[in-house]
Every structure is written in structure tokens, then in C-alpha cells.
Amino acid sequence: MASDAAKAAVAQPAAAAPVRAGERIAAIDVLRGFAVLGILAMNVQSYSMVTAAYLNPVANDKLAGSGVWVWFISHVFFDMKFMSIFSTLFGAGMALMSERAAARGIPATGVHYRRQFWLLLLGLAHAHLIWYGDILVPYALCGFLLYSLRNLRPSRLLVGGFVMTVVTPVLFLLIAATIPNMPADARAALAAGWTPPAAVVEAEIATYQSGWLTQLPARSIAALELETFVFLMVFLWRSGGLMLVGMGLYKLGVLSARNSPAFYRRMASLGFALGLPVVLLGVLYNTRHDFAFEHSMFQGQLFNYVGSIGVFLGYVGLVMLAVQNGWLPALQRRLQAAGRMAFTNYISQSVICTLIFYGHGLGLYERVDRLSQMAIVVAIWAAQLLWSPWWLERYRFGPLEWLWRSLTYMRFQPMAVRPPA
């Protein structure tokens, strides 16, 4: 009878389940924590200022004094770099889950598509109810489209991913080439989108300094534009391409700190050496043209678009070196915890910042200069580095990680780290 039971247990397929704490790759969690904190340095500009100021720093009056240096530092070292790390890690996560499911003999496809479905719904709720600048919806859509490519060889994933990222620059250059021949009203509409007239700016400020219900239509319109037009122009190619790159880098062990220290030193050195000059050249180009829409709205963005790929790869190499060498171990432990709770930390950043800047909270929208915005960012970083390890000492998952996993696996996941005494 015992033999029959053992045979039945062997024949029974393993149940799909979340990754256990002991199976996690510390280097990936540290990198994810680094990314979720870094991305706030750019997102705070969208939480706190009119929409146009995110890409066009002269669209409002916050570039005076110290604001110039805050913009410069955030643009050169943060803009698109941390979002790129996130995209890469999202792709790596798809490859990692598929690999571990295959090792256990578990069909992973159904779990993956359920995971993306719930991420899409949670992202839509975030975008339309909290903050329009959500990245979860584009990630979910890319996850639906790209999952079937996960078994390609790393070289093909890397080449295909980087080729995908070229599509957006081509589209931008084609649009830029048509600007001189556009009808006057079309050019005026583009210019007004890049540098809105005072009445439009005042209306946006009034909206976001009002109550939540008053904000809702404007937030949904902005979110829908990102989920459709901007997705097809930018996110599909940039984020989707870097997801394929992430799959390839994961398969090569790059994101697990498994390569040699010399490899990561070269990766960091080349990434920064190739990327930073291109980003700085873009700063020079755009400032010399006073951020005029004919120069900066399309081709002017491409310097950072291209250069940020080198810079983000430099960051990856630097973080992997830090993990290998055990630099700043206390900070690494906190970053690792923040990375394990990246979903919760990302959404909590939106909740905290919209309560600070929007009218249903303190109503400080367009009332905080760029230097003060960064002070708020640093305070949130400190809070998340404190609460993430505190929480994970008591619970297996962050609150939203628990919700997402429970929905994905269609059963409530155990939360306590250890059974109660």
C-alpha cells in the first residue's frame, strides 16, 4: 500500500506555487530594489508638476536656481535608466519562472497568462484611480506578447531585443522630418502639447489641486493615452525589447552575479563610458535650442533614449560587482528586501506622492520646487528601506505581492514567516 501511495505521489503533477524565499536570487532582488527606489526620482516630477514638464523642463517655472542642477542630475543619471532596469528584470522574471516550472515538471503557460491578466487589472486600477503614469499596464501587455519567445537562445534574445529598441528612434526621426512640411495648425498643436499655454497649465493645476472625483476624468484620459498611443510608439518597442534583453542576460547569468568580476567591471566601464557622453550631448543639444519643440520634442529625446541603454547596463554591472564583493552589506540587505516588495513599494510611492501633491491630500501640486521634490524622494527612500525588511521579517510577501500571487495561483498564499507559537 505504501508503495502504491508513493507511485501515486510521483504520478501526481506538482502544483504551481510562488518561489520560496530560499530559491530567490539575491542579486536580482538587490537590483530590483535599486530600480524601484531610483525610478521615484523621475516619477516625482510627474506626481508634482504639470504633465508637459516631465519631458520639457521649461514647460513650467521650476527650472530656476537649484532646479537646473536637480533637473540635470535627474536627467543624466535617472531618466529612463531605472525604468530600463525594471523592464530588463521583468523579462528576466518571465524566463526565470518558466525555467523553474519546467524543472519541476509544471506547465507554466497558464500561470504566466493568469499572472499577466491580474497585473493588467491591477495596473489599470493604479493608472485610472491613483496615478496616470503607471508602467504595469504596458508591462502586462508586453508580457502577453513576448512570452512565447522565452526559449530562444540568449544571443537571439539579445539581438532581437536591441533591434526592437531601435523602432522608436526611427519613428521619432520620421515624425521630426515631417515637421517643416506640416500645416500650420498641426505644428501649432504639437507646439502647444510640448509647451502648453498658460490657460492649459492653470486648468491642469486646478484639476489636480481639486478632489479625487474632479481629477478622475483627466487622469483617465492621460492614462489611456499612455496605454494606447504611447504604448504603440514607445513602450512596446523600448520596454518590450529590454524584456527580451533581460531574458537573454538572465540565461547568461549576468543578472545573477555569476560572471567574473572582470566581466562586470568591463560592463560598468563600457556602459558608462558609451552612454553618459551621449546623454550629455543631448543636454547640450536641447539647451542650445532652448527646448524648442522642433528640435527637442522628437530628435532631442533620442540622445537620452540611446545613451540611457549604456548607462543602465553600467548600473547593472556596478550592482553585480557590489553583490559579488559584499560592498555596503547593510544597504544591500535593505535593497534586497525593497526588491522583494517592489510591487508594494512602487504602488505605495504613488499613494504617498499623490496624497502629498494632489487635492485629496495636501494639494501641493505645482507648489514644490525641484530641490524640495528630491527631499521628498529621499525621505520615501529612507522609509521604504526601513519598512521593507521590517515587514519581511514577519511576512513572506509584501501586501500586493501576496494579493498578486493569490490571484495568480487561485488560492490564498500563507503570509506568516513562521507558524504562530
Secondary structure, 3 states (H helix, E strand, C coil): CHHHHHHHHHHCCCCCCCCCHHHCCHHHHHHHHHHHHHCHHHHHHHHHCCHHHHCCCCCCCCCCCHHHHHHHHHHHHCCCHHHHHHHHHHHHHHHHHHHHHHHCCCCCHHHHHHHHHHHHHHHHHHHHHCCCCCCHHHHHHHHHHHHHHCCCCHHHHHHHHHHHHCHHHHHHHHHHHHHHHCCHHHHHHHHHHHCCCHHHHHHHHHHHCCCHHHHHHHHHHHHHHHHHHHHHHHHHHHHHHHHHHHHHHHHCCHHHCCCCHHHHHHHHHHHHHHHHHHHHHHHHHHHHCCCCHHHHCCHHHHHHHHHHHHHHHHHHHHHHHHHHHCCCHHHHHHHHHHHHCHHHHHHHHHHHHHHHHCCCCCCCCCCCCHHHHHHHHHHHHHHHHHHHHHHHCCECCCHHHHHHHHHHHCCCCCCECCCCC
